[in-house]
């Protein structure tokens, strides 16, 4: 975790190269807190671009650079993402916290698609997050499932009063953001 007063977007490639050398944080999944958050999406056909382009979090919460976008290809296991989180959630007057995650799984089932990533050394959280779009006969849902715990002393100390509420807020905004993007894409395709 590195904290800045200025936006690091122009330095993302350098941060990504540094994060590629970092290890995944050690964790015991059985000792982490499990959280599942779901939102229903009104669509018959799913456009997976928002998910696999990692356009999950609104830009006032997080900006990022993915290794697959930098290399102009699709996501693969082992890819790294540099994340810049804004605290408070505004791009201008905020602390910019930079850390990374690594893709650990790609899910490609007929009715379920998505990916998981694990946090890298220095992240504010330790654990794994899974993002999926799932389709049944009745509905389509976007699901975020996390197994996590504070990644350092600061987030352990601030967890109850800051980290947990901010994580809850960020997850709720991510659910709404993906829903909005997919429903907008579906409506645009229907007009064609």
N, C-alpha and C positions, 0 to 999 in steps of 0.2 A: 504494500500500500504506500502510495506516494501522494502527498497533499500539495496542491498548488492554488494560487490565487488567480492565475490566468488559464484560459482555455488551452488544453493540450492537443486539440485536434490536429494541428499542423505537425505535431511530434508523435502522432500515433504509430507511424511506421517504426520509429526508433523504439518506442515503448513495446511494440509487438515483438520486435527482434529480441529485446531484453527478456520479455515474458516467455518466449520460446525456450529459454534456458532454465526456467523455473520448474520445480517439481510440483506435482499435485500434493496438496496438503494431506497429511495422514489423518485418517478418521476411521472410526468404528461405526458403521451405519446403525448398529443396534443401540448406540449411545447418543444418537442425534434425535432431534425433534422432527417428527414427520408432520408436514402440512400439505393439504390438498385444497386447491382453489379451482373452481370450475365456473365457466360462463357458457350459456347456450347461445348458438349463433344461428340466425335465421338465413339459411341458404340451402339450396339443393345440391349445388356443385361447389366444391372447395377449391379456392386458389391458395396454394401452399407457399406462394412467394413471401408473404409477410412473415411466415414462420421460418423458412429456410434462408431468408435474407437477414434474419435476426432483427426484424423490425418489430420487436416485441414491446420494448419500453418506450414511452413517449420521450421525445427529445428534450423536454424540460427536466426529466429525471436522469436519463443516461444517453450518452453518445458512445459510439464504439467503432472499431475497425476489426473485421474478421480476416483471418488468414486466407480463406477461400476467395473473398472479394478482392483482396490485394493481388492474388494470383490468378484472378479471372477464371474461376472454376467452381464446381459444386463443393459443398461441405463434405469433409471426410473425418473419420475418427482420428484423433491426434491433433486436429487444428486448434489453434489458439485464438482467443478473442481478447482484445484490450478493451476494457470498459472504463468510461469516465462518468462517475456519478456526481450529480450536483446536489450540494447540501447548503441551504435549502433548495427545493426543486425549482430553480430558475437558472438560466444559463448565464446571466449577467452578474448579479450580486450574490455569488456563492463560492464555497470552497469546492475545488475540483479534486476528487479522490480517484486515483488511477490504480487499477489492479486487473487481474486477468483470470480467465477460466479456460479449460481445455475440453474439447468434445470427446466424450467417452463412449457414446453409443448413438447410432442412427437407427431409428425405428421406421420400418417400411413394411407394414402389414396392410392387407386390403382395406380395412376399415379404421386403421390407426397409423398416423404418420407423425414423426417428430424426432427429437434428439435429447440427449442428456449431456450435461457438462459438469465437471468437477472444478472446485476452486484451486487456484495455484497459491504457492507460498506467498504470504504477504496480503492475501485477500482478507476483507473484514469478517467474512464468514468462512467456515470450513464445512464441506459436504458436497452434495450432489443435487442438481435441479434437473427435472425432466419437463419438457414442453411438448404437448401432443395435441393434435387435432384428431378427434374421434367421431366417427359417423356410425349411427345405428339406423334402423328403419324409421325411427320416430324423430331423431334429432341429431344435430351436429354440436359438439362441445369442444371448447378449448380448455385444456387442463394444465395447470402448473402444479407439479408435485415436488416438494423439497424435503430433503433430510439435511438439517443444518444445525450448527451451534456457533457461538461467537468464535472468531478466528484469532483473537488476540485479547490482551488484558483490557484495552480501551473499550472494545465492543462488549466484553463481559461486564465491565463496570457500568457502561451506559445502556446496556440491553433493555432493562425494564422501562427506563424513562425515555429512551430515544430510538435505539436500533430496532426493537420489535415494532413499535408504532410506524416507523419509517418503512420497514420491510413490508408491513401489512398494507400501507398506503401504496407503495410501489407495485405490489402484486395486484391490488385491485385496479390500479391504473393500467397495468400491462394487460389484464384481462379485457378491459374496455377498449384499449387501443387495438388489440388484435381483432376483436369483434367488429369494431368500426371499419378497419381496413378490409376485412374479408367481405362484409356486407356491402361496402362501397364498390369493391371489385366485382362482386356478383351483379349488382345493379348495372354497372357499366357494361358488363358482358351481355346482359339481357337486352340492352338497348341496341346492340350491334346487329 
